[in-house]
Amino acid sequence: MNLKVKTNINNYSVLIGKNLCSKINKIILKERIHSQKFLIVYDSKVPAKMIKSILSKFDKKKIEKKKIVFNEKSKNLKTVNSILKILEKQNFSRNDCLISVGGGICGDVCGFASSIFKRGLNFVNLPTTLLSQVDSAIGGKTGVNSLSGKNMIGSFYQPSLVISDINFLKSLPKKEMLCGYAEILKHSLIKNKIFFKFLKKNFSKILSHNDKFLERAIYKSCLIKKEVVEKDEKEKNIRKVLNLGHTFAHAYEATIGYNKGLNHGEAVLLGMMSAVEFGRQKNILKKSDYKQIIDHLKKLNYCNLNKYFKSKDISKIIFYMKQDKKNKDSKINLILLKGIAKPILNKSFRENNIKSFLKNLIY
Ligand SMILES: NC(=O)c1ccc[n+]([C@@H]2O[C@H](COP(=O)([O-])OP(=O)(O)OC[C@H]3O[C@@H](n4cnc5c(N)ncnc54)[C@H](O)[C@@H]3O)[C@@H](O)[C@H]2O)c1
């Protein structure tokens, strides 16, 4: 399955399917990327067999490779610098190409390195997690973490090509599959009720790697992200809908201290539950749609904040919600739903309002 993302700077293909890596060299040529040199940066957890198969498709003399242990701690300028050093040392030109083979972190870091090396060299992204295939590989946001927080240093830089080979997902831990599913579900909730119904019916097939359903869910999800990004590349307005549930989610992750007790996808599921509950309490969200969403989240087992938080955590959660980049004044900005596929932007609420809401959920 293919789709084309059209942006102000360039148009690029997103290819989704099985065994795409086995013809990566042909795909790159077909997409008119005529590079003389390639640097392949890959995540240490991607199975060696997959990496070997990718490397074997290139002329040995034309490739450099670098294996990196990617995590939120190594998502920093030091890692970017280690990539830039190779590009410089091997005298890469703008026409040459950096290939990322890894999850969202690897893609964000490589995308950023590509954007600043000689003001931009070709960047090909091979996302290897479900989250990166359905979300982060599309849209051109790149970046690294800094002392002041997550993704604080970065750029908008579109890839030249995205190849999402679902074979990568076979080795992905269950929790990481759920992370990706959270974003797929988010895309359905902001844009497509029929897709939401498809997910409700088939989520267990998707999570248990049924190729046909997985591929369809990835494709649909990418299509939604593409449509949003094409309308608002630099997140001036409509792209903010992609943050549904994320103001709560980021605060939940930060409050727990970014540990394995609650990973990003789980936080997003809890964040969406919170946004949906809040929308209902404020009489913004239609009752029947509210019920459908909550029923689905219950099936996924992500409706209970008490498993993760105590009432003493509420002030900390509010503190982090107030740090959100979307806030303009002292109020907290939330993306909410009027119904499924009917998001609303720019709704701001006073801190006390959200505090008393959370007190009803966490006790
Ligand atoms: N640029 C964007 O628009 C955007 C959007 C959403 C999220 N993000 C960023 O993406 C990151 C999260 O991405 P992620 O969920 O892919 O996390 P990740 O890159 O950390 O990958 C998750 C885990 O899976 C491992 N892994 C990767 N591929 C694997 C494979 N095929 N088999 C087994 N293990 C594998 C990784 O080593 C890691 O431990 C965050 O840093 C977030 O800020 C960016």
The ligand as an SDF file (V2000), in Angstrom:
LIG
                    3D

 44 48  0  0  0  0  0  0  0  0999 V2000
    8.2290   13.1400   15.1210 N   0  0  0  0  0  0  0  0  0  0  0  0
    6.9870   12.9530   15.4950 C   0  0  0  0  0  0  0  0  0  0  0  0
    6.0380   13.4480   14.8860 O   0  0  0  0  0  0  0  0  0  0  0  0
    6.7180   12.0960   16.6920 C   0  0  0  0  0  0  0  0  0  0  0  0
    5.4060   11.6630   16.9540 C   0  0  0  0  0  0  0  0  0  0  0  0
    5.1960   10.8020   18.0260 C   0  0  0  0  0  0  0  0  0  0  0  0
    6.2760   10.4170   18.8220 C   0  0  0  0  0  0  0  0  0  0  0  0
    7.5190   10.8820   18.5300 N   0  0  0  0  0  0  0  0  0  0  0  0
    8.6750   10.4700   19.3240 C   0  0  0  0  0  0  0  0  0  0  0  0
    8.8610    9.0780   19.1000 O   0  0  0  0  0  0  0  0  0  0  0  0
    9.4560    8.4990   20.2430 C   0  0  0  0  0  0  0  0  0  0  0  0
    8.7060    7.2460   20.5720 C   0  0  0  0  0  0  0  0  0  0  0  0
    8.8010    6.3650   19.4820 O   0  0  0  0  0  0  0  0  0  0  0  0
    8.7330    4.7880   19.6750 P   0  0  0  0  0  0  0  0  0  0  0  0
    7.5400    4.4480   20.4450 O   0  0  0  0  0  0  0  0  0  0  0  0
    8.9480    4.1780   18.3590 O   0  0  0  0  0  0  0  0  0  0  0  0
    9.9420    4.5450   20.6720 O   0  0  0  0  0  0  0  0  0  0  0  0
   11.4380    3.9940   20.5240 P   0  0  0  0  0  0  0  0  0  0  0  0
   12.1050    4.5100   19.3440 O   0  0  0  0  0  0  0  0  0  0  0  0
   12.0650    4.2070   21.8510 O   0  0  0  0  0  0  0  0  0  0  0  0
   11.1880    2.4270   20.3530 O   0  0  0  0  0  0  0  0  0  0  0  0
   10.5700    1.7100   21.3960 C   0  0  0  0  0  0  0  0  0  0  0  0
   11.4420    0.5280   21.8390 C   0  0  0  0  0  0  0  0  0  0  0  0
   11.4040   -0.4760   20.8320 O   0  0  0  0  0  0  0  0  0  0  0  0
   12.7320   -0.8480   20.4670 C   0  0  0  0  0  0  0  0  0  0  0  0
   12.6390   -1.2730   19.0770 N   0  0  0  0  0  0  0  0  0  0  0  0
   12.5850   -0.5060   17.9530 C   0  0  0  0  0  0  0  0  0  0  0  0
   12.3340   -1.2700   16.8860 N   0  0  0  0  0  0  0  0  0  0  0  0
   12.2420   -2.5450   17.3120 C   0  0  0  0  0  0  0  0  0  0  0  0
   11.9700   -3.7860   16.6810 C   0  0  0  0  0  0  0  0  0  0  0  0
   11.7050   -3.8540   15.3760 N   0  0  0  0  0  0  0  0  0  0  0  0
   11.9410   -4.8950   17.4580 N   0  0  0  0  0  0  0  0  0  0  0  0
   12.1600   -4.8370   18.7890 C   0  0  0  0  0  0  0  0  0  0  0  0
   12.3950   -3.6950   19.4410 N   0  0  0  0  0  0  0  0  0  0  0  0
   12.4300   -2.5670   18.7090 C   0  0  0  0  0  0  0  0  0  0  0  0
   13.5620    0.3730   20.7650 C   0  0  0  0  0  0  0  0  0  0  0  0
   14.9270    0.0470   20.9900 O   0  0  0  0  0  0  0  0  0  0  0  0
   12.9050    0.8610   22.0550 C   0  0  0  0  0  0  0  0  0  0  0  0
   13.3630    0.1340   23.1480 O   0  0  0  0  0  0  0  0  0  0  0  0
    9.4170    9.5400   21.3500 C   0  0  0  0  0  0  0  0  0  0  0  0
   10.7080   10.0440   21.5700 O   0  0  0  0  0  0  0  0  0  0  0  0
    8.4920   10.6090   20.8130 C   0  0  0  0  0  0  0  0  0  0  0  0
    8.8560   11.8980   21.2570 O   0  0  0  0  0  0  0  0  0  0  0  0
    7.7620   11.6900   17.4840 C   0  0  0  0  0  0  0  0  0  0  0  0
  1  2  1  0
  2  3  2  0
  2  4  1  0
  4  5  1  0
  4 44  2  0
  5  6  2  0
  6  7  1  0
  7  8  2  0
  8  9  1  0
  8 44  1  0
  9 10  1  0
  9 42  1  0
 10 11  1  0
 11 12  1  0
 11 40  1  0
 12 13  1  0
 13 14  1  0
 14 15  2  0
 14 16  1  0
 14 17  1  0
 17 18  1  0
 18 19  2  0
 18 20  1  0
 18 21  1  0
 21 22  1  0
 22 23  1  0
 23 24  1  0
 23 38  1  0
 24 25  1  0
 25 26  1  0
 25 36  1  0
 26 27  1  0
 26 35  1  0
 27 28  2  0
 28 29  1  0
 29 30  1  0
 29 35  2  0
 30 31  1  0
 30 32  2  0
 32 33  1  0
 33 34  2  0
 34 35  1  0
 36 37  1  0
 36 38  1  0
 38 39  1  0
 40 41  1  0
 40 42  1  0
 42 43  1  0
M  CHG  2   8   1  16  -1
M  END
$$$$
